[in-house]
Amino acid sequence: MKKIAILASGEGTNAERIIRYFAERKTAEVALVITNKMQAGVLKRANRLGIQSVIITAPEFAEGEALRVLHRHGIDFVVLAGFLLKVPEDILHDYPHRIVNIHPALLPKFGGKGMYGEHVHWAVINAGEKESGITIHYINEQYDEGSIIFQASCPVLPEDTADTLAQRVHELEYAHYPEVIEKIVLSE
């Protein structure tokens, strides 16, 4: 069975959904959660769900610690779920086409450094877009420029705020991300 590591920097709602999905399906195993923030909510979620977690600071990522941890745990596939650091080249090199990310907009629009969370949703609203959504993509050396695997859209309503748009985008993330991950992992 393939082993998945989830990298997350925040609350971990997507991470929890992915963990629960694979716990029920048994098609792959979420074996590890890595975060770069000591206070990240994902740590509590991982602990509650019985998944080992590791905190690796930004300098430790740069020094190769994350790659050593991935290898030590026999990780086959890496999933980013609200992870805000740039993934180092050593990990990209060792996991080609085995690292995916989810972005809360329809790439190639509204991507890049600093485009996460409410920043993305406000940018979509302020640009007058009629739709937004999610993009699941492989990662490469550039933020949000890897090959697109899957997209799903939702309307942007005239009365939307970043919060109301985020709710619809989160529904798409929860509905699609675990299934797309499963398809990719099983196709390897």
C-alpha angles and dihedrals in degrees: 000000000000117000120225128200119200119209113202136161102189145036094325102225092144090043090054092050091050092048092049092045094055093041088060098039100040091205091122136358128241096217102168145020118204123192134175095209125075093208097045113139089222088075092063092045093050092047092049090051094046096248119141114242134195131195113218116178123221092257090049090051089053090050093055099256094129093056091050090051092048091051093044090056094045093240116184101180136026125212123192113210110175093331110161104190123089108253109245120245093244090064092044089052095049096043106041111177088355099095120079133182135192119220123195096229140048104275140243083045120070098011135123138072112343094016103120138111118349091355089069095044093049090047090053092048094044091050090058094240117173094209140027132171143140136308123200110197145160112255129236136170093297127067111260096347102108123114113293115241102176141357133189126182141210131186124267106222124211092242095047124133123190088264097052093045090046090056092058092044091050090053089056091047093051093046098047114022099074093046093049091048090051092051092050095046092048092048093059 
